[in-house]
Amino acid sequence: MLALGYLLFAVAGVLAAAIEVLLVPSRIGQTLVPIAPILAVLSNVALPAISRGLTDTVLSAVPPVAGWLVTTFVLASSTPEGDVLLPAGSEAYISYSLLGFGTLAGLLTIWRASRPGAWTRPRFTARPARPGSGTGDAR
């Protein structure tokens, strides 16, 4: 069952990468809209965090990022005919920021997931009362 979860999150990473690479040349009128790097950061934080939160294994954060990385770098390479999906020129900053920020976000999320109790410890805990703190114990 755990292997199926790994596979599903790897496929989610692949699909996220494909969508983000296709959104690199997005424009509103003549203006480039850098939505792909933003989505790359969001997907590379959300997918591993969700995967890690649903399981008790540290490795569960790796498949979405690995799927994203492999897909993005495969789609970044050119075909034998010279066609590319991540263009250079005036759109190069969006292509490079997609690769850089997406990779950095994924690796930082894996690092965060590898820390003990990263997403498993309770958020709010009751602290015991200190002596003399007005709890009514003093006479």
N, CA and C atoms as an extended XYZ file, in Angstrom:
417
Properties=species:S:1:pos:R:3:atomname:S:1:resname:S:1:resid:I:1 pbc="F F F"
N         0.821       -1.192        0.000 N   MET     1
C         0.000        0.000        0.000 CA  MET     1
C         0.871        1.263        0.000 C   MET     1
N         1.997        1.218        0.729 N   LEU     2
C         2.897        2.359        0.786 CA  LEU     2
C         3.526        2.625       -0.580 C   LEU     2
N         3.844        1.550       -1.314 N   ALA     3
C         4.423        1.707       -2.651 CA  ALA     3
C         3.439        2.385       -3.594 C   ALA     3
N         2.163        2.085       -3.455 N   LEU     4
C         1.150        2.741       -4.284 CA  LEU     4
C         1.086        4.235       -3.983 C   LEU     4
N         1.210        4.594       -2.701 N   GLY     5
C         1.241        6.011       -2.322 CA  GLY     5
C         2.454        6.719       -2.902 C   GLY     5
N         3.613        6.054       -2.843 N   TYR     6
C         4.823        6.628       -3.452 CA  TYR     6
C         4.608        6.867       -4.938 C   TYR     6
N         4.024        5.884       -5.606 N   LEU     7
C         3.790        5.997       -7.046 CA  LEU     7
C         2.818        7.137       -7.358 C   LEU     7
N         1.761        7.239       -6.586 N   LEU     8
C         0.777        8.303       -6.833 CA  LEU     8
C         1.391        9.693       -6.643 C   LEU     8
N         2.209        9.851       -5.616 N   PHE     9
C         2.826       11.158       -5.405 CA  PHE     9
C         3.924       11.438       -6.428 C   PHE     9
N         4.590       10.411       -6.925 N   ALA    10
C         5.564       10.611       -8.000 CA  ALA    10
C         4.853       11.057       -9.275 C   ALA    10
N         3.716       10.445       -9.576 N   VAL    11
C         2.938       10.842      -10.747 CA  VAL    11
C         2.407       12.267      -10.581 C   VAL    11
N         2.018       12.624       -9.368 N   ALA    12
C         1.574       14.003       -9.115 CA  ALA    12
C         2.711       14.985       -9.367 C   ALA    12
N         3.927       14.629       -8.968 N   GLY    13
C         5.088       15.481       -9.243 CA  GLY    13
C         5.362       15.606      -10.729 C   GLY    13
N         5.204       14.499      -11.469 N   VAL    14
C         5.403       14.516      -12.922 CA  VAL    14
C         4.374       15.426      -13.583 C   VAL    14
N         3.116       15.287      -13.192 N   LEU    15
C         2.065       16.123      -13.780 CA  LEU    15
C         2.254       17.600      -13.441 C   LEU    15
N         2.638       17.879      -12.215 N   ALA    16
C         2.889       19.271      -11.822 CA  ALA    16
C         4.016       19.867      -12.653 C   ALA    16
N         5.082       19.100      -12.861 N   ALA    17
C         6.216       19.593      -13.654 CA  ALA    17
C         5.800       19.851      -15.099 C   ALA    17
N         5.031       18.942      -15.670 N   ALA    18
C         4.604       19.115      -17.063 CA  ALA    18
C         3.746       20.372      -17.214 C   ALA    18
N         2.830       20.586      -16.298 N   ILE    19
C         1.986       21.785      -16.360 CA  ILE    19
C         2.821       23.046      -16.199 C   ILE    19
N         3.755       23.028      -15.252 N   GLU    20
C         4.567       24.221      -14.990 CA  GLU    20
C         5.485       24.552      -16.162 C   GLU    20
N         6.057       23.535      -16.787 N   VAL    21
C         6.924       23.783      -17.955 CA  VAL    21
C         6.105       24.362      -19.101 C   VAL    21
N         4.893       23.877      -19.272 N   LEU    22
C         4.050       24.406      -20.347 CA  LEU    22
C         3.561       25.824      -20.060 C   LEU    22
N         3.585       26.248      -18.803 N   LEU    23
C         3.149       27.601      -18.444 CA  LEU    23
C         4.270       28.635      -18.480 C   LEU    23
N         5.491       28.226      -18.797 N   VAL    24
C         6.614       29.174      -18.817 CA  VAL    24
C         6.365       30.341      -19.776 C   VAL    24
N         5.901       30.109      -21.003 N   PRO    25
C         5.716       31.266      -21.900 CA  PRO    25
C         4.370       31.967      -21.749 C   PRO    25
N         3.736       31.903      -20.588 N   SER    26
C         2.429       32.531      -20.390 CA  SER    26
C         2.534       34.044      -20.507 C   SER    26
N         1.570       34.613      -21.174 N   ARG    27
C         1.544       36.061      -21.396 CA  ARG    27
C         0.138       36.607      -21.172 C   ARG    27
N         0.100       37.844      -20.725 N   ILE    28
C        -1.129       38.632      -20.739 CA  ILE    28
C        -0.834       39.779      -21.681 C   ILE    28
N        -1.421       39.732      -22.844 N   GLY    29
C        -1.080       40.695      -23.892 CA  GLY    29
C         0.347       40.454      -24.343 C   GLY    29
N         1.210       41.425      -24.218 N   GLN    30
C         2.623       41.300      -24.576 CA  GLN    30
C         3.523       41.070      -23.363 C   GLN    30
N         2.921       41.033      -22.181 N   THR    31
C         3.693       40.950      -20.952 CA  THR    31
C         3.814       39.504      -20.486 C   THR    31
N         5.050       39.081      -20.220 N   LEU    32
C         5.270       37.747      -19.658 CA  LEU    32
C         4.753       37.695      -18.230 C   LEU    32
N         4.112       36.612      -17.880 N   VAL    33
C         3.604       36.420      -16.530 CA  VAL    33
C         4.366       35.248      -15.912 C   VAL    33
N         5.206       35.500      -14.911 N   PRO    34
C         6.023       34.424      -14.336 CA  PRO    34
C         5.250       33.570      -13.332 C   PRO    34
N         4.214       32.897      -13.821 N   ILE    35
C         3.413       32.069      -12.927 CA  ILE    35
C         4.031       30.689      -12.718 C   ILE    35
N         4.821       30.207      -13.671 N   ALA    36
C         5.405       28.865      -13.564 CA  ALA    36
C         6.349       28.718      -12.372 C   ALA    36
N         7.265       29.650      -12.114 N   PRO    37
C         8.124       29.490      -10.925 CA  PRO    37
C         7.349       29.512       -9.611 C   PRO    37
N         6.306       30.316       -9.552 N   ILE    38
C         5.486       30.367       -8.342 CA  ILE    38
C         4.798       29.031       -8.117 C   ILE    38
N         4.227       28.469       -9.175 N   LEU    39
C         3.589       27.162       -9.064 CA  LEU    39
C         4.599       26.068       -8.739 C   LEU    39
N         5.816       26.194       -9.260 N   ALA    40
C         6.853       25.200       -8.973 CA  ALA    40
C         7.189       25.191       -7.487 C   ALA    40
N         7.332       26.365       -6.902 N   VAL    41
C         7.638       26.442       -5.477 CA  VAL    41
C         6.464       25.885       -4.667 C   VAL    41
N         5.252       26.275       -5.008 N   LEU    42
C         4.080       25.806       -4.266 CA  LEU    42
C         3.914       24.290       -4.366 C   LEU    42
N         4.080       23.742       -5.565 N   SER    43
C         3.900       22.292       -5.720 CA  SER    43
C         5.023       21.511       -5.059 C   SER    43
N         6.242       22.057       -5.076 N   ASN    44
C         7.360       21.336       -4.464 CA  ASN    44
C         7.422       21.508       -2.955 C   ASN    44
N         6.583       22.343       -2.403 N   VAL    45
C         6.429       22.401       -0.956 CA  VAL    45
C         5.195       21.590       -0.542 C   VAL    45
N         4.099       21.762       -1.270 N   ALA    46
C         2.841       21.127       -0.887 CA  ALA    46
C         2.857       19.613       -1.080 C   ALA    46
N         3.290       19.131       -2.235 N   LEU    47
C         3.237       17.686       -2.485 CA  LEU    47
C         4.092       16.873       -1.508 C   LEU    47
N         5.359       17.222       -1.279 N   PRO    48
C         6.119       16.448       -0.289 CA  PRO    48
C         5.579       16.593        1.135 C   PRO    48
N         5.076       17.772        1.470 N   ALA    49
C         4.533       17.969        2.815 CA  ALA    49
C         3.281       17.124        3.026 C   ALA    49
N         2.425       17.081        2.027 N   ILE    50
C         1.224       16.250        2.130 CA  ILE    50
C         1.605       14.778        2.191 C   ILE    50
N         2.529       14.384        1.334 N   SER    51
C         2.975       12.991        1.324 CA  SER    51
C         3.579       12.600        2.661 C   SER    51
N         4.412       13.439        3.214 N   ARG    52
C         5.041       13.157        4.509 CA  ARG    52
C         4.019       13.181        5.629 C   ARG    52
N         3.051       14.063        5.536 N   GLY    53
C         2.023       14.144        6.568 CA  GLY    53
C         1.087       12.947        6.592 C   GLY    53
N         0.925       12.279        5.443 N   LEU    54
C         0.020       11.127        5.371 CA  LEU    54
C         0.687        9.823        5.778 C   LEU    54
N         1.996        9.805        5.876 N   THR    55
C         2.705        8.571        6.234 CA  THR    55
C         3.635        8.840        7.407 C   THR    55
N         4.200        7.776        7.911 N   ASP    56
C         5.166        7.909        8.994 CA  ASP    56
C         6.587        7.689        8.516 C   ASP    56
N         6.803        7.710        7.209 N   THR    57
C         8.144        7.462        6.682 CA  THR    57
C         8.759        8.751        6.161 C   THR    57
N        10.044        8.902        6.394 N   VAL    58
C        10.767       10.083        5.934 CA  VAL    58
C        10.881       10.067        4.413 C   VAL    58
N        11.017        8.891        3.823 N   LEU    59
C        11.200        8.779        2.376 CA  LEU    59
C         9.969        9.183        1.570 C   LEU    59
N         8.839        9.331        2.206 N   SER    60
C         7.629        9.655        1.460 CA  SER    60
C         7.662       11.054        0.850 C   SER    60
N         8.536       11.918        1.308 N   ALA    61
C         8.644       13.260        0.734 CA  ALA    61
C         9.470       13.266       -0.550 C   ALA    61
N        10.200       12.198       -0.820 N   VAL    62
C        11.106       12.171       -1.972 CA  VAL    62
C        10.402       11.940       -3.314 C   VAL    62
N         9.437       11.011       -3.457 N   PRO    63
C         8.866       10.737       -4.785 CA  PRO    63
C         8.282       11.938       -5.524 C   PRO    63
N         7.532       12.843       -4.879 N   PRO    64
C         7.026       13.975       -5.658 CA  PRO    64
C         8.137       14.875       -6.199 C   PRO    64
N         9.162       15.099       -5.400 N   VAL    65
C        10.269       15.955       -5.843 CA  VAL    65
C        11.093       15.248       -6.917 C   VAL    65
N        11.316       13.949       -6.746 N   ALA    66
C        12.071       13.195       -7.747 CA  ALA    66
C        11.326       13.176       -9.081 C   ALA    66
N        10.023       12.945       -9.042 N   GLY    67
C         9.229       12.983      -10.275 CA  GLY    67
C         9.267       14.342      -10.933 C   GLY    67
N         9.203       15.406      -10.116 N   TRP    68
C         9.257       16.767      -10.648 CA  TRP    68
C        10.607       17.055      -11.280 C   TRP    68
N        11.685       16.691      -10.571 N   LEU    69
C        13.031       16.965      -11.084 CA  LEU    69
C        13.308       16.242      -12.396 C   LEU    69
N        13.002       14.958      -12.438 N   VAL    70
C        13.270       14.182      -13.657 CA  VAL    70
C        12.471       14.746      -14.820 C   VAL    70
N        11.195       14.995      -14.603 N   THR    71
C        10.343       15.510      -15.684 CA  THR    71
C        10.789       16.885      -16.145 C   THR    71
N        11.092       17.766      -15.229 N   THR    72
C        11.495       19.125      -15.604 CA  THR    72
C        12.792       19.122      -16.402 C   THR    72
N        13.768       18.344      -15.966 N   PHE    73
C        15.042       18.347      -16.677 CA  PHE    73
C        14.958       17.597      -18.006 C   PHE    73
N        14.067       16.603      -18.107 N   VAL    74
C        13.859       15.955      -19.410 CA  VAL    74
C        13.177       16.929      -20.370 C   VAL    74
N        12.165       17.635      -19.876 N   LEU    75
C        11.472       18.599      -20.739 CA  LEU    75
C        12.328       19.824      -21.043 C   LEU    75
N        13.341       20.081      -20.235 N   ALA    76
C        14.227       21.226      -20.482 CA  ALA    76
C        15.222       20.941      -21.594 C   ALA    76
N        15.465       19.690      -21.893 N   SER    77
C        16.421       19.363      -22.950 CA  SER    77
C        15.761       19.528      -24.313 C   SER    77
N        16.568       19.716      -25.322 N   SER    78
C        16.027       19.927      -26.667 CA  SER    78
C        15.883       18.589      -27.381 C   SER    78
N        15.005       18.573      -28.350 N   THR    79
C        14.811       17.385      -29.182 CA  THR    79
C        15.888       17.374      -30.268 C   THR    79
N        16.046       16.274      -30.990 N   PRO    80
C        17.027       16.252      -32.081 CA  PRO    80
C        16.771       17.325      -33.156 C   PRO    80
N        15.512       17.742      -33.276 N   GLU    81
C        15.182       18.787      -34.251 CA  GLU    81
C        15.489       20.179      -33.725 C   GLU    81
N        15.817       20.301      -32.436 N   GLY    82
C        16.147       21.593      -31.851 CA  GLY    82
C        14.993       22.267      -31.140 C   GLY    82
N        13.865       21.584      -30.994 N   ASP    83
C        12.717       22.166      -30.295 CA  ASP    83
C        12.955       22.147      -28.785 C   ASP    83
N        12.500       23.203      -28.104 N   VAL    84
C        12.637       23.295      -26.649 CA  VAL    84
C        11.320       23.748      -26.033 C   VAL    84
N        11.089       23.338      -24.790 N   LEU    85
C         9.923       23.801      -24.048 CA  LEU    85
C        10.276       24.900      -23.054 C   LEU    85
N        11.532       24.934      -22.623 N   LEU    86
C        11.991       26.010      -21.745 CA  LEU    86
C        12.847       26.956      -22.577 C   LEU    86
N        12.249       28.016      -23.056 N   PRO    87
C        12.950       28.888      -23.999 CA  PRO    87
C        14.013       29.764      -23.352 C   PRO    87
N        14.924       30.200      -24.177 N   ALA    88
C        15.943       31.178      -23.782 CA  ALA    88
C        15.502       32.546      -24.309 C   ALA    88
N        16.388       33.474      -24.342 N   GLY    89
C        16.050       34.807      -24.853 CA  GLY    89
C        15.348       35.626      -23.795 C   GLY    89
N        14.263       36.302      -24.190 N   SER    90
C        13.561       37.183      -23.257 CA  SER    90
C        12.839       36.404      -22.159 C   SER    90
N        12.616       35.116      -22.358 N   GLU    91
C        11.920       34.299      -21.376 CA  GLU    91
C        12.870       33.457      -20.538 C   GLU    91
N        14.168       33.663      -20.678 N   ALA    92
C        15.150       32.822      -19.993 CA  ALA    92
C        15.049       32.952      -18.476 C   ALA    92
N        14.756       34.151      -17.980 N   TYR    93
C        14.697       34.305      -16.529 CA  TYR    93
C        13.569       33.477      -15.931 C   TYR    93
N        12.482       33.287      -16.650 N   ILE    94
C        11.389       32.449      -16.154 CA  ILE    94
C        11.802       30.980      -16.186 C   ILE    94
N        12.481       30.570      -17.251 N   SER    95
C        12.946       29.184      -17.348 CA  SER    95
C        13.928       28.856      -16.236 C   SER    95
N        14.899       29.730      -16.028 N   TYR    96
C        15.908       29.472      -15.003 CA  TYR    96
C        15.333       29.566      -13.593 C   TYR    96
N        14.400       30.472      -13.386 N   SER    97
C        13.804       30.563      -12.057 CA  SER    97
C        12.903       29.363      -11.773 C   SER    97
N        12.263       28.818      -12.795 N   LEU    98
C        11.492       27.589      -12.617 CA  LEU    98
C        12.407       26.461      -12.161 C   LEU    98
N        13.520       26.293      -12.858 N   LEU    99
C        14.469       25.233      -12.501 CA  LEU    99
C        15.097       25.472      -11.131 C   LEU    99
N        15.562       26.673      -10.887 N   GLY   100
C        16.271       26.957       -9.643 CA  GLY   100
C        15.381       26.971       -8.419 C   GLY   100
N        14.315       27.779       -8.462 N   PHE   101
C        13.448       27.897       -7.293 CA  PHE   101
C        12.667       26.612       -7.028 C   PHE   101
N        12.238       25.930       -8.091 N   GLY   102
C        11.526       24.666       -7.913 CA  GLY   102
C        12.403       23.606       -7.280 C   GLY   102
N        13.646       23.504       -7.757 N   THR   103
C        14.589       22.529       -7.184 CA  THR   103
C        14.914       22.876       -5.736 C   THR   103
N        15.176       24.141       -5.468 N   LEU   104
C        15.498       24.567       -4.108 CA  LEU   104
C        14.335       24.310       -3.151 C   LEU   104
N        13.128       24.623       -3.575 N   ALA   105
C        11.959       24.397       -2.718 CA  ALA   105
C        11.770       22.914       -2.434 C   ALA   105
N        11.953       22.081       -3.449 N   GLY   106
C        11.808       20.646       -3.238 CA  GLY   106
C        12.849       20.081       -2.300 C   GLY   106
N        14.095       20.483       -2.477 N   LEU   107
C        15.168       19.971       -1.614 CA  LEU   107
C        15.030       20.462       -0.177 C   LEU   107
N        14.619       21.716       -0.002 N   LEU   108
C        14.403       22.225        1.351 CA  LEU   108
C        13.231       21.525        2.039 C   LEU   108
N        12.212       21.192        1.272 N   THR   109
C        11.076       20.481        1.852 CA  THR   109
C        11.468       19.061        2.246 C   THR   109
N        12.290       18.401        1.433 N   ILE   110
C        12.784       17.069        1.806 CA  ILE   110
C        13.633       17.171        3.064 C   ILE   110
N        14.478       18.188        3.153 N   TRP   111
C        15.295       18.384        4.353 CA  TRP   111
C        14.410       18.592        5.573 C   TRP   111
N        13.389       19.401        5.420 N   ARG   112
C        12.464       19.668        6.530 CA  ARG   112
C        11.729       18.398        6.938 C   ARG   112
N        11.359       17.578        5.967 N   ALA   113
C        10.637       16.343        6.263 CA  ALA   113
C        11.527       15.319        6.952 C   ALA   113
N        12.835       15.414        6.762 N   SER   114
C        13.743       14.438        7.360 CA  SER   114
C        14.025       14.715        8.828 C   SER   114
N        13.641       15.883        9.309 N   ARG   115
C        13.859       16.208       10.724 CA  ARG   115
C        12.860       15.442       11.574 C   ARG   115
N        13.283       14.908       12.709 N   PRO   116
C        12.368       14.147       13.569 CA  PRO   116
C        11.201       15.020       14.034 C   PRO   116
N         9.999       14.501       13.904 N   GLY   117
C         8.809       15.203       14.357 CA  GLY   117
C         8.448       16.411       13.530 C   GLY   117
N         8.901       16.470       12.271 N   ALA   118
C         8.686       17.659       11.453 CA  ALA   118
C         7.205       17.964       11.254 C   ALA   118
N         6.431       16.947       10.900 N   TRP   119
C         5.008       17.171       10.701 CA  TRP   119
C         4.162       16.268       11.589 C   TRP   119
N         4.769       15.697       12.610 N   THR   120
C         4.020       14.767       13.434 CA  THR   120
C         3.790       15.260       14.859 C   THR   120
N         4.560       16.224       15.332 N   ARG   121
C         4.365       16.697       16.703 CA  ARG   121
C         3.154       17.632       16.773 C   ARG   121
N         2.498       17.684       17.918 N   PRO   122
C         1.335       18.561       18.039 CA  PRO   122
C         1.745       20.029       17.967 C   PRO   122
N         0.899       20.823       17.385 N   ARG   123
C         1.181       22.246       17.202 CA  ARG   123
C         1.055       23.013       18.523 C   ARG   123
N         0.015       22.726       19.295 N   PHE   124
C        -0.243       23.466       20.521 CA  PHE   124
C        -0.210       22.487       21.688 C   PHE   124
N         0.603       22.771       22.660 N   THR   125
C         0.679       21.921       23.835 CA  THR   125
C         0.439       22.766       25.073 C   THR   125
N        -0.183       22.155       26.056 N   ALA   126
C        -0.418       22.849       27.322 CA  ALA   126
C         0.847       22.744       28.169 C   ALA   126
N         1.306       23.844       28.650 N   ARG   127
C         2.491       23.851       29.502 CA  ARG   127
C         2.047       23.771       30.964 C   ARG   127
N         2.802       23.052       31.778 N   PRO   128
C         2.426       22.996       33.210 CA  PRO   128
C         2.617       24.365       33.860 C   PRO   128
N         1.792       24.630       34.838 N   ALA   129
C         1.855       25.916       35.541 CA  ALA   129
C         3.116       25.980       36.388 C   ALA   129
N         3.719       27.162       36.428 N   ARG   130
C         4.908       27.373       37.249 CA  ARG   130
C         4.487       27.763       38.656 C   ARG   130
N         5.294       27.401       39.650 N   PRO   131
C         4.962       27.829       41.019 CA  PRO   131
C         4.962       29.354       41.121 C   PRO   131
N         3.974       29.864       41.799 N   GLY   132
C         3.879       31.308       41.982 CA  GLY   132
C         3.341       32.023       40.767 C   GLY   132
N         2.661       31.316       39.894 N   SER   133
C         2.174       31.929       38.665 CA  SER   133
C         0.711       32.343       38.781 C   SER   133
N         0.175       32.357       39.997 N   GLY   134
C        -1.212       32.791       40.169 CA  GLY   134
C        -2.214       31.669       39.990 C   GLY   134
N        -1.793       30.434       40.208 N   THR   135
C        -2.697       29.316       40.032 CA  THR   135
C        -3.487       29.001       41.292 C   THR   135
N        -3.197       29.683       42.392 N   GLY   136
C        -3.938       29.466       43.619 CA  GLY   136
C        -3.259       28.502       44.579 C   GLY   136
N        -2.072       28.037       44.289 N   ASP   137
C        -1.379       27.098       45.160 CA  ASP   137
C        -0.708       27.780       46.341 C   ASP   137
N        -0.386       29.041       46.228 N   ALA   138
C         0.337       29.749       47.297 CA  ALA   138
C        -0.625       30.172       48.393 C   ALA   138
N        -0.169       30.146       49.665 N   ARG   139
C        -1.013       30.582       50.798 CA  ARG   139
C        -0.358       31.654       51.558 C   ARG   139
